[in-house]
Amino acid sequence: MKKTILAASLALATVAFAQSGPLTPGTRTLMWAHNAYPDHGKYTERIDQAIASGHPFMVEEDLSWIDGKSLMIHGAKNVGGDDPTLETYFFPKVRPIIEKALKEGNKGNWPIVILYLDIKNDPPEHLAAIAKVLDNYNDWLTTAVKTDDITKVSPLKIKPMLVLLEDKQNDINKTLMFYDQVPVGGNIRAFGSVPKLDPNPGRKLPKDEATDNQFLANPNDLILARADNFHRWIGLDWAFIEKGGETKVGPWTEESAKRLKSFIDYGHKMGYLVGVYCLDGYTAEENQGWDKDYNMGSHEAAVTRWKAAKAAKADFISTDHYEELVKMLALK
């Protein structure tokens, strides 16, 4: 009897994802535009570059709650006098392409914008403020009907935009705001991720040793349950694929390619969209103020791994090199 119930549950999840077209795991690979917001005079062109590619894309916007405001910044230390917000910067930027998509009604490549909100601090008032902003764009957003059981996965109602959230360890508030408080029969309009595996519980290990430990994990250590009606994606740290992560990569090997594919395949098997991040490669002279923790040291090293992630059918590839990645993805 238990086996019958489990089989029915898995079949329901499979049907729900099969109905979702471009959002079926493994169907398409999109550029994930890392941190696409202005930062004290830098990165002002980033969202424009993503839009100008002419392709559907995923875009990451960091949000920090500072003095009663939700600001698009990496954290409190980055506060300035003219920090952007979702309302003042992001939504006006994408409005023309979203409204064009709605007018044309060609749903074959929807969603054309996947908005990943990397919420740096999540007191209830911050999440309430974000929810209030989303209220103004309900007609743009991909949703799913909330069922009476989170394991009952309802089909996505595809619109031009999809909103994703990242769940961290012991992350209660996001689920409470964006899932628990939605009434049964109501629309879920932002979807969570698989909580990250903590490689350093209690912060007892040095950072480098904890990062190295991620390489010891198997896919089933990271993904413990099937996708459900709220949790529908996973962001995969590169340290799970190559020991030490981006800054310690060596020659790309067949074994590395197999390991990458095993994580992506397992994520898809469990019903999740799978993204890998953040794959950069640049010299000191080429650096435009990017995060050194994601630097593989050369453009060639990053491109090799972009190609491997595409071949493994990752759904999203995160990078700071937007235009170059889009060009690679367009190649047959």
C-alpha positions in Angstrom: 0.0 0.0 0.0 2.8 2.4 0.9 4.6 1.6 -2.4 1.4 2.4 -4.3 1.0 5.8 -2.5 4.6 6.6 -3.2 4.3 5.7 -6.9 1.2 7.8 -7.3 3.0 10.8 -5.6 6.0 10.5 -7.9 3.7 10.1 -11.0 1.9 13.3 -10.0 5.1 15.2 -9.7 6.3 13.9 -13.1 3.0 14.9 -14.8 3.1 18.4 -13.2 6.6 19.1 -14.5 5.9 17.5 -17.9 3.1 20.1 -18.4 5.4 23.0 -17.8 7.1 23.2 -21.2 10.4 25.2 -21.0 10.4 24.8 -17.3 10.6 21.0 -17.5 14.0 20.2 -15.9 16.7 19.6 -18.5 14.8 21.3 -21.4 16.9 24.4 -21.9 20.0 26.0 -20.5 19.8 29.7 -19.7 22.4 32.3 -18.8 22.1 33.2 -15.1 23.1 36.9 -14.8 25.0 37.1 -11.5 24.3 40.2 -9.4 22.8 42.4 -12.2 22.4 45.7 -10.3 24.4 48.9 -10.1 26.9 49.1 -7.3 28.4 52.5 -6.5 29.0 53.3 -10.2 29.8 49.8 -11.3 27.7 47.3 -13.2 25.2 49.9 -14.5 25.0 48.1 -17.8 24.5 44.6 -16.5 20.8 44.2 -16.7 20.8 45.9 -20.1 23.3 43.4 -21.4 21.1 40.5 -20.3 18.1 42.0 -22.0 20.0 42.9 -25.1 20.9 39.3 -25.6 17.4 38.7 -27.0 17.2 35.4 -25.1 15.3 34.2 -22.1 17.6 34.6 -19.1 17.8 34.2 -15.3 18.8 37.3 -13.3 20.0 37.5 -9.7 19.1 40.4 -7.6 20.5 40.7 -4.0 18.1 42.3 -1.5 19.1 43.6 1.9 16.7 45.1 4.5 18.4 48.3 5.7 16.6 51.0 7.8 13.2 49.9 6.7 14.0 49.6 3.0 14.6 46.6 0.7 17.7 47.6 -1.2 19.5 45.9 -4.1 22.9 45.6 -2.4 25.1 42.8 -1.2 24.8 43.7 2.4 24.9 46.5 5.0 28.5 47.4 4.2 27.5 48.2 0.7 24.9 50.9 1.5 25.2 54.1 -0.5 23.1 57.2 -1.0 21.4 56.0 -4.2 21.0 52.3 -3.9 18.5 50.8 -6.4 15.4 48.8 -5.5 13.2 46.3 -7.3 10.6 49.0 -7.9 13.0 51.8 -9.0 15.4 49.8 -11.0 14.6 46.2 -11.9 10.9 46.2 -12.8 11.2 49.4 -15.0 14.1 47.8 -16.9 12.3 44.6 -17.8 8.8 46.1 -18.3 9.2 46.7 -22.0 10.1 43.1 -22.8 7.5 41.6 -20.4 4.7 43.8 -21.8 5.8 42.9 -25.4 5.7 39.2 -24.5 2.2 39.5 -23.0 1.0 41.4 -26.1 2.4 38.9 -28.5 1.2 35.9 -26.5 3.9 33.5 -27.8 4.2 31.3 -24.8 6.7 28.9 -26.3 9.7 30.4 -24.6 8.0 31.7 -21.4 9.2 32.5 -18.8 11.6 34.9 -20.6 12.8 36.4 -17.3 13.5 34.2 -14.3 14.0 36.5 -11.3 16.1 35.0 -8.5 15.9 37.0 -5.3 18.9 36.4 -3.2 17.5 37.8 0.1 20.4 38.5 2.4 18.4 39.1 5.5 14.8 38.0 5.9 13.0 39.5 8.9 9.2 39.2 8.3 8.9 42.9 7.5 11.4 42.5 4.7 9.6 39.6 3.1 6.3 41.4 3.5 7.8 44.4 1.6 8.9 42.1 -1.2 5.5 40.5 -1.3 3.9 43.9 -1.6 6.1 44.7 -4.6 5.1 41.5 -6.3 1.4 42.4 -5.8 1.9 45.1 -8.5 3.1 42.5 -11.0 0.8 39.5 -10.5 -0.2 39.5 -14.2 3.5 38.9 -15.1 4.2 36.0 -12.7 4.2 32.3 -13.2 2.2 30.6 -10.5 1.0 27.3 -9.1 -2.2 26.5 -7.2 -1.6 25.6 -3.6 -2.8 22.1 -2.9 -3.8 20.7 0.5 -0.5 18.8 0.7 2.9 20.3 -0.3 3.9 17.0 -1.9 1.0 17.3 -4.3 2.7 19.3 -7.1 0.3 21.4 -9.2 1.2 22.4 -12.8 2.8 25.8 -13.3 0.6 28.4 -14.9 3.3 29.9 -17.2 3.6 33.7 -17.5 6.6 35.8 -18.8 8.3 35.9 -15.4 9.2 33.3 -12.8 10.3 34.3 -9.3 12.7 32.0 -7.4 14.0 32.3 -3.8 16.9 30.6 -2.1 16.2 28.6 1.0 19.2 28.4 3.4 19.6 26.1 6.4 16.8 26.5 9.0 15.2 29.1 6.7 11.6 29.4 8.0 10.5 32.9 7.1 10.5 32.6 3.3 8.5 29.4 3.4 6.1 31.0 5.9 5.6 34.1 3.8 5.5 32.7 0.3 4.0 29.3 0.9 2.4 28.7 4.3 0.4 32.0 4.3 -1.0 31.2 0.8 -4.5 29.7 1.3 -5.2 26.3 -0.3 -6.5 27.1 -3.8 -4.6 30.3 -3.9 -1.6 31.1 -6.1 2.0 30.4 -5.1 4.0 33.1 -7.0 7.6 32.6 -5.7 9.3 29.3 -5.4 12.0 28.0 -3.1 15.1 25.9 -3.5 16.6 22.9 -1.9 18.2 24.1 1.3 22.0 24.0 1.0 24.0 21.3 2.6 26.0 23.0 5.4 29.6 21.8 5.0 30.6 23.4 8.3 28.0 22.9 11.0 28.7 25.1 14.0 31.6 26.8 12.1 34.1 24.4 13.7 36.3 24.1 10.6 38.5 26.6 8.7 36.7 27.9 5.6 39.0 26.2 3.1 38.6 22.8 4.8 34.8 23.2 4.9 34.8 24.1 1.2 36.9 21.0 0.4 34.4 18.9 2.3 31.7 19.7 -0.2 33.6 17.5 -2.7 32.9 14.5 -0.4 29.2 14.8 -0.9 27.1 12.7 -3.2 24.0 13.9 -5.0 21.7 12.1 -2.6 23.5 13.8 0.3 22.6 17.2 -1.1 19.0 16.4 -2.4 17.1 14.5 0.2 13.6 14.8 -1.1 11.7 15.2 -4.3 10.6 18.6 -5.6 7.3 19.7 -4.1 4.7 22.3 -4.7 7.0 25.1 -3.4 10.6 23.8 -3.6 11.3 23.5 -7.3 15.0 24.3 -8.0 18.5 24.0 -6.7 21.6 26.2 -6.9 24.7 24.0 -7.1 27.9 25.2 -5.5 30.9 24.4 -7.8 32.8 23.0 -4.8 30.5 20.0 -5.1 32.0 19.4 -8.6 35.7 20.3 -8.2 37.5 20.1 -4.9 37.9 23.6 -3.4 35.6 25.3 -5.8 36.3 27.8 -8.5 39.6 29.2 -7.2 41.3 25.8 -7.1 40.3 24.3 -10.4 42.8 22.3 -12.4 42.5 20.6 -15.8 39.0 19.7 -16.7 38.7 15.9 -16.7 36.3 13.2 -17.8 35.8 12.3 -14.1 34.8 15.9 -13.4 32.3 15.9 -16.3 30.8 12.7 -15.0 30.5 14.1 -11.5 28.8 17.3 -12.8 26.4 15.2 -14.9 25.6 13.0 -11.9 24.5 15.9 -9.8 22.4 17.5 -12.5 20.8 14.2 -13.6 19.9 13.4 -10.0 18.4 16.9 -9.5 16.3 16.4 -12.6 15.3 12.9 -11.5 14.1 14.4 -8.3 12.0 17.0 -10.2 14.2 20.1 -9.7 15.5 22.7 -12.1 19.3 22.8 -11.5 21.6 25.8 -11.7 25.4 25.9 -11.3 27.3 29.0 -10.0 29.2 31.2 -10.3 31.6 30.4 -13.2 34.0 33.2 -13.9 37.4 33.3 -15.5 39.6 36.4 -15.8 43.1 37.8 -15.2 43.9 40.6 -12.8 43.9 43.0 -15.8 40.5 41.9 -16.9 38.9 42.1 -13.5 35.9 44.5 -13.4 35.4 44.4 -9.6 34.0 40.8 -9.6 34.1 38.5 -6.6 37.5 36.8 -6.5 35.9 33.7 -4.9 34.4 32.8 -8.3 37.4 33.3 -10.4 38.9 30.3 -12.2 41.8 32.3 -13.4 41.3 32.3 -17.1 38.5 32.8 -19.6 39.3 29.4 -21.2 38.8 27.6 -17.8 35.3 29.1 -17.4 34.3 28.4 -21.0 35.3 24.8 -20.7 33.0 24.4 -17.7 30.2 26.4 -19.4 30.3 23.9 -22.2 30.3 21.0 -19.8 27.3 22.4 -17.9 25.4 22.9 -21.1 26.3 19.3 -22.2 25.0 18.0 -18.9 21.7 20.0 -19.4 22.0 22.3 -16.5 19.0 24.6 -16.5 20.9 27.8 -15.4 24.6 28.7 -15.6 25.7 31.6 -13.4 28.4 34.0 -14.5 29.5 37.6 -14.6 30.4 37.2 -18.3 26.9 37.5 -19.6 27.5 38.2 -23.3 30.2 35.6 -23.7 28.0 32.9 -22.1 25.0 33.7 -24.2 27.1 33.4 -27.4 28.3 30.0 -26.3 24.8 28.8 -25.5 23.6 29.9 -28.9 26.1 27.6 -30.6 24.9 24.2 -31.8 
